[in-house]
Amino acid sequence: MYRGDKLVLATLGAFGHPFLGWTRYSDFKQEKDKVLLANLDVHNYEPNEITLKVEDGKVKVQGKHHSQGRFGFESSEFHQAYPLPEDVDPSSVSSRFSPDGVLYIEAYKKPKEKKAEAGPVAQMDDKKFSVNLDLSSFSPEEVKVKVFNNELMVNASKNTKSEEEGVFVSRQLHRHFVLPKDVDMDSIKSNLDKDGHLHIEATRKQLPEPTEREIEVVKPPKDEE
């Protein structure tokens, strides 16, 4: 039996249940949110003979070995694919070799989405109009705030791509608000706090205080009496 046949058997055995414990690799120190996707005995293969890529929601592993021995050429290869759990970030998939020839495939879980704060996004009182948005998933340079006529527009865009894993992630946010007619356009201000919350405020114009004055009643001319 060639080394490749042994490797295939080892592969099927090791990945019958892909979520195995970390204890097989004594040098590993467990990290929060880190997941072991699979481990594989590849001691008959050199690291440069193994490729790994993330595609179509799966981790695909391929190994090809060619060598020339005393009695001729020897060739072996294997192909394997493992589905990614929904809570795993595809762009975080990585692999490493242990000293005894075991390939470990690992990844990190996706960050948990922050719960939206209770309360309305836009508020208004007698003095101001305000908007509060949770944009913690975006960096400051990815956030744009514009005003067109009496419309306030907030746009945020994030695009990330990993050339090695071939993963592209796009996230967009667009919010529009109609400003009250009495808002002072020159007073609109926006700021992003350290927690990633965007605060926009605008002052409402103060109407003049009502005044009271006496209106003279004009009497008709005497000749018309």
C-alpha positions as a Markdown table, in Angstrom:
| # | Residue | x | y | z |
|---|---|---|---|---|
| 1 | Met | 0.0 | 0.0 | 0.0 |
| 2 | Tyr | 1.4 | 3.4 | -1.0 |
| 3 | Arg | 1.8 | 6.2 | 1.4 |
| 4 | Gly | -1.1 | 8.0 | -0.4 |
| 5 | Asp | -3.4 | 5.1 | 0.4 |
| 6 | Lys | -2.5 | 5.2 | 4.0 |
| 7 | Leu | -3.0 | 9.0 | 4.0 |
| 8 | Val | -6.5 | 8.6 | 2.5 |
| 9 | Leu | -7.5 | 6.1 | 5.2 |
| 10 | Ala | -6.1 | 8.3 | 7.9 |
| 11 | Thr | -8.0 | 11.2 | 6.4 |
| 12 | Leu | -11.3 | 9.4 | 6.5 |
| 13 | Gly | -10.7 | 8.3 | 10.0 |
| 14 | Ala | -9.6 | 11.7 | 11.3 |
| 15 | Phe | -12.5 | 13.5 | 9.6 |
| 16 | Gly | -15.3 | 11.1 | 10.4 |
| 17 | His | -16.2 | 13.7 | 13.1 |
| 18 | Pro | -14.4 | 17.0 | 12.1 |
| 19 | Phe | -14.7 | 18.7 | 15.4 |
| 20 | Leu | -12.1 | 16.9 | 17.4 |
| 21 | Gly | -10.5 | 18.0 | 20.7 |
| 22 | Trp | -7.4 | 20.2 | 21.0 |
| 23 | Thr | -5.6 | 17.7 | 23.2 |
| 24 | Arg | -3.9 | 15.9 | 20.3 |
| 25 | Tyr | -1.5 | 18.8 | 19.9 |
| 26 | Ser | 0.3 | 19.4 | 23.1 |
| 27 | Asp | 1.8 | 22.7 | 22.1 |
| 28 | Phe | -1.6 | 24.3 | 21.4 |
| 29 | Lys | -3.0 | 26.8 | 23.8 |
| 30 | Gln | -6.7 | 27.3 | 23.6 |
| 31 | Glu | -8.0 | 30.7 | 22.5 |
| 32 | Lys | -11.4 | 32.2 | 22.9 |
| 33 | Asp | -13.6 | 32.0 | 19.8 |
| 34 | Lys | -11.0 | 29.7 | 18.0 |
| 35 | Val | -12.4 | 26.5 | 16.4 |
| 36 | Leu | -10.6 | 23.4 | 15.2 |
| 37 | Leu | -12.1 | 22.5 | 11.9 |
| 38 | Ala | -10.0 | 19.4 | 11.2 |
| 39 | Asn | -6.7 | 17.6 | 11.8 |
| 40 | Leu | -4.9 | 15.3 | 9.4 |
| 41 | Asp | -1.9 | 13.0 | 9.5 |
| 42 | Val | 0.3 | 14.2 | 6.6 |
| 43 | His | 3.8 | 13.1 | 7.8 |
| 44 | Asn | 4.4 | 11.6 | 4.4 |
| 45 | Tyr | 4.0 | 14.9 | 2.7 |
| 46 | Glu | 6.1 | 18.1 | 2.6 |
| 47 | Pro | 4.3 | 21.4 | 3.5 |
| 48 | Asn | 4.8 | 22.6 | -0.1 |
| 49 | Glu | 3.0 | 19.6 | -1.4 |
| 50 | Ile | -0.3 | 20.5 | 0.4 |
| 51 | Thr | -2.6 | 23.3 | -0.6 |
| 52 | Leu | -5.6 | 24.7 | 1.2 |
| 53 | Lys | -8.3 | 27.1 | 0.0 |
| 54 | Val | -11.8 | 28.3 | 1.1 |
| 55 | Glu | -14.4 | 28.1 | -1.6 |
| 56 | Asp | -18.2 | 27.7 | -1.8 |
| 57 | Gly | -18.6 | 27.6 | 2.0 |
| 58 | Lys | -16.0 | 24.7 | 2.3 |
| 59 | Val | -12.4 | 24.3 | 3.2 |
| 60 | Lys | -10.7 | 22.3 | 0.4 |
| 61 | Val | -7.4 | 20.5 | 1.1 |
| 62 | Gln | -5.3 | 18.8 | -1.5 |
| 63 | Gly | -2.0 | 17.0 | -1.3 |
| 64 | Lys | 0.3 | 15.7 | -4.1 |
| 65 | His | 3.5 | 13.8 | -3.5 |
| 66 | His | 6.0 | 12.6 | -6.2 |
| 67 | Ser | 9.3 | 10.9 | -5.4 |
| 68 | Gln | 11.8 | 8.7 | -7.2 |
| 69 | Gly | 13.1 | 5.7 | -5.3 |
| 70 | Arg | 15.3 | 2.7 | -5.9 |
| 71 | Phe | 12.6 | 0.8 | -7.7 |
| 72 | Gly | 11.1 | 3.7 | -9.7 |
| 73 | Phe | 8.6 | 6.5 | -9.2 |
| 74 | Glu | 6.2 | 6.8 | -6.4 |
| 75 | Ser | 3.1 | 9.1 | -6.6 |
| 76 | Ser | 0.3 | 9.7 | -4.2 |
| 77 | Glu | -2.4 | 12.4 | -3.6 |
| 78 | Phe | -5.5 | 13.2 | -1.7 |
| 79 | His | -8.5 | 15.6 | -1.9 |
| 80 | Gln | -10.8 | 16.5 | 0.9 |
| 81 | Ala | -13.4 | 19.1 | 1.6 |
| 82 | Tyr | -15.1 | 20.2 | 4.8 |
| 83 | Pro | -18.1 | 22.5 | 5.3 |
| 84 | Leu | -17.6 | 25.7 | 7.2 |
| 85 | Pro | -19.9 | 26.1 | 10.2 |
| 86 | Glu | -22.2 | 29.2 | 9.9 |
| 87 | Asp | -20.7 | 30.9 | 12.9 |
| 88 | Val | -17.1 | 30.7 | 11.5 |
| 89 | Asp | -15.4 | 33.6 | 9.7 |
| 90 | Pro | -14.2 | 32.2 | 6.3 |
| 91 | Ser | -11.4 | 34.9 | 6.1 |
| 92 | Ser | -9.9 | 33.6 | 9.4 |
| 93 | Val | -9.2 | 30.0 | 8.2 |
| 94 | Ser | -5.6 | 29.0 | 8.7 |
| 95 | Ser | -3.4 | 25.9 | 8.9 |
| 96 | Arg | -0.3 | 24.8 | 10.7 |
| 97 | Phe | 1.9 | 21.7 | 11.0 |
| 98 | Ser | 2.8 | 20.0 | 14.3 |
| 99 | Pro | 6.3 | 18.6 | 14.8 |
| 100 | Asp | 4.9 | 15.0 | 14.4 |
| 101 | Gly | 3.4 | 15.7 | 10.9 |
| 102 | Val | -0.2 | 16.6 | 11.7 |
| 103 | Leu | -1.9 | 19.3 | 9.8 |
| 104 | Tyr | -4.3 | 21.4 | 11.8 |
| 105 | Ile | -7.0 | 23.6 | 10.2 |
| 106 | Glu | -8.4 | 26.3 | 12.4 |
| 107 | Ala | -10.6 | 29.4 | 12.2 |
| 108 | Tyr | -12.2 | 32.0 | 14.4 |
| 109 | Lys | -15.8 | 32.5 | 15.1 |
| 110 | Lys | -17.6 | 35.5 | 13.7 |
| 111 | Pro | -17.8 | 38.5 | 16.1 |
| 112 | Lys | -21.2 | 38.6 | 17.7 |
| 113 | Glu | -23.5 | 41.4 | 16.5 |
| 114 | Lys | -24.2 | 44.1 | 19.1 |
| 115 | Lys | -27.8 | 44.4 | 20.0 |
| 116 | Ala | -29.5 | 47.5 | 18.9 |
| 117 | Glu | -30.2 | 50.0 | 21.6 |
| 118 | Ala | -33.8 | 50.5 | 22.6 |
| 119 | Gly | -35.4 | 53.8 | 21.7 |
| 120 | Pro | -36.1 | 55.7 | 18.4 |
| 121 | Val | -33.2 | 56.4 | 16.1 |
| 122 | Ala | -34.4 | 60.0 | 15.4 |
| 123 | Gln | -35.7 | 62.3 | 18.1 |
| 124 | Met | -37.0 | 65.9 | 18.2 |
| 125 | Asp | -37.9 | 68.4 | 20.9 |
| 126 | Asp | -38.5 | 72.1 | 21.0 |
| 127 | Lys | -34.8 | 73.0 | 20.6 |
| 128 | Lys | -33.2 | 70.3 | 18.5 |
| 129 | Phe | -33.4 | 67.4 | 16.1 |
| 130 | Ser | -31.1 | 64.4 | 16.7 |
| 131 | Val | -30.2 | 61.1 | 15.2 |
| 132 | Asn | -28.3 | 58.2 | 16.9 |
| 133 | Leu | -27.0 | 55.2 | 14.9 |
| 134 | Asp | -24.9 | 52.2 | 15.9 |
| 135 | Leu | -22.1 | 52.0 | 13.3 |
| 136 | Ser | -19.6 | 50.0 | 15.3 |
| 137 | Ser | -19.2 | 47.6 | 12.4 |
| 138 | Phe | -17.6 | 50.4 | 10.3 |
| 139 | Ser | -14.5 | 52.5 | 10.7 |
| 140 | Pro | -14.8 | 56.4 | 10.7 |
| 141 | Glu | -13.5 | 56.7 | 7.1 |
| 142 | Glu | -16.2 | 54.3 | 5.9 |
| 143 | Val | -19.0 | 56.6 | 7.1 |
| 144 | Lys | -20.4 | 59.5 | 5.1 |
| 145 | Val | -23.0 | 62.1 | 6.2 |
| 146 | Lys | -24.6 | 64.4 | 3.7 |
| 147 | Val | -27.5 | 66.9 | 3.5 |
| 148 | Phe | -29.5 | 67.5 | 0.3 |
| 149 | Asn | -32.2 | 70.1 | 0.6 |
| 150 | Asn | -34.1 | 69.0 | 3.7 |
| 151 | Glu | -32.9 | 65.4 | 3.6 |
| 152 | Leu | -30.2 | 64.0 | 5.9 |
| 153 | Met | -28.4 | 60.9 | 4.4 |
| 154 | Val | -26.1 | 58.5 | 6.3 |
| 155 | Asn | -24.1 | 56.0 | 4.2 |
| 156 | Ala | -21.6 | 53.4 | 5.4 |
| 157 | Ser | -19.7 | 50.9 | 3.2 |
| 158 | Lys | -17.2 | 48.2 | 4.0 |
| 159 | Asn | -15.6 | 45.9 | 1.5 |
| 160 | Thr | -13.0 | 43.3 | 2.5 |
| 161 | Lys | -11.2 | 40.7 | 0.4 |
| 162 | Ser | -8.7 | 38.0 | 1.2 |
| 163 | Glu | -6.6 | 37.1 | -1.9 |
| 164 | Glu | -5.3 | 33.9 | -0.3 |
| 165 | Glu | -8.7 | 32.4 | 0.6 |
| 166 | Gly | -10.7 | 34.1 | -2.2 |
| 167 | Val | -13.3 | 35.5 | 0.1 |
| 168 | Phe | -15.1 | 38.8 | -0.5 |
| 169 | Val | -17.3 | 40.4 | 2.1 |
| 170 | Ser | -19.4 | 43.5 | 1.5 |
| 171 | Arg | -21.5 | 45.4 | 4.1 |
| 172 | Gln | -23.7 | 48.5 | 3.3 |
| 173 | Leu | -25.9 | 50.8 | 5.4 |
| 174 | His | -28.1 | 53.6 | 4.0 |
| 175 | Arg | -30.4 | 55.7 | 6.2 |
| 176 | His | -32.4 | 58.8 | 5.1 |
| 177 | Phe | -34.2 | 61.3 | 7.4 |
| 178 | Val | -36.4 | 64.2 | 6.5 |
| 179 | Leu | -35.4 | 67.3 | 8.5 |
| 180 | Pro | -38.1 | 69.5 | 10.0 |
| 181 | Lys | -38.6 | 72.8 | 8.1 |
| 182 | Asp | -37.4 | 74.9 | 11.0 |
| 183 | Val | -34.0 | 73.2 | 11.4 |
| 184 | Asp | -31.0 | 75.5 | 11.1 |
| 185 | Met | -29.0 | 73.8 | 8.3 |
| 186 | Asp | -25.8 | 75.6 | 9.4 |
| 187 | Ser | -26.0 | 74.0 | 12.9 |
| 188 | Ile | -25.9 | 70.4 | 11.8 |
| 189 | Lys | -23.1 | 68.5 | 13.5 |
| 190 | Ser | -22.0 | 64.8 | 13.6 |
| 191 | Asn | -19.6 | 62.9 | 15.7 |
| 192 | Leu | -18.6 | 59.2 | 16.1 |
| 193 | Asp | -17.9 | 58.2 | 19.7 |
| 194 | Lys | -15.4 | 55.5 | 20.9 |
| 195 | Asp | -18.0 | 52.8 | 20.8 |
| 196 | Gly | -18.9 | 53.4 | 17.2 |
| 197 | His | -22.1 | 55.3 | 17.7 |
| 198 | Leu | -22.9 | 58.1 | 15.3 |
| 199 | His | -24.6 | 61.2 | 16.9 |
| 200 | Ile | -26.1 | 63.9 | 14.6 |
| 201 | Glu | -27.7 | 67.1 | 16.0 |
| 202 | Ala | -29.2 | 70.2 | 14.5 |
| 203 | Thr | -30.7 | 73.2 | 16.2 |
| 204 | Arg | -34.3 | 74.2 | 15.5 |
| 205 | Lys | -34.8 | 77.9 | 14.8 |
| 206 | Gln | -36.6 | 79.7 | 17.6 |
| 207 | Leu | -39.8 | 81.5 | 16.5 |
| 208 | Pro | -40.0 | 85.1 | 17.7 |
| 209 | Glu | -41.9 | 85.6 | 20.9 |
| 210 | Pro | -45.5 | 86.7 | 20.4 |
| 211 | Thr | -46.0 | 90.5 | 20.9 |
| 212 | Glu | -49.0 | 92.5 | 21.8 |
| 213 | Arg | -50.0 | 95.9 | 20.5 |
| 214 | Glu | -53.1 | 97.9 | 20.4 |
| 215 | Ile | -54.7 | 98.5 | 16.9 |
| 216 | Glu | -56.4 | 101.9 | 16.5 |
| 217 | Val | -59.9 | 101.8 | 15.4 |
| 218 | Val | -60.3 | 104.4 | 12.6 |
| 219 | Lys | -63.6 | 106.3 | 12.9 |
| 220 | Pro | -65.5 | 107.4 | 9.8 |
| 221 | Pro | -65.4 | 111.1 | 8.8 |
| 222 | Lys | -68.0 | 113.4 | 10.3 |
| 223 | Asp | -69.8 | 114.1 | 7.0 |
| 224 | Glu | -70.5 | 110.4 | 6.7 |
| 225 | Glu | -72.2 | 110.2 | 10.1 |
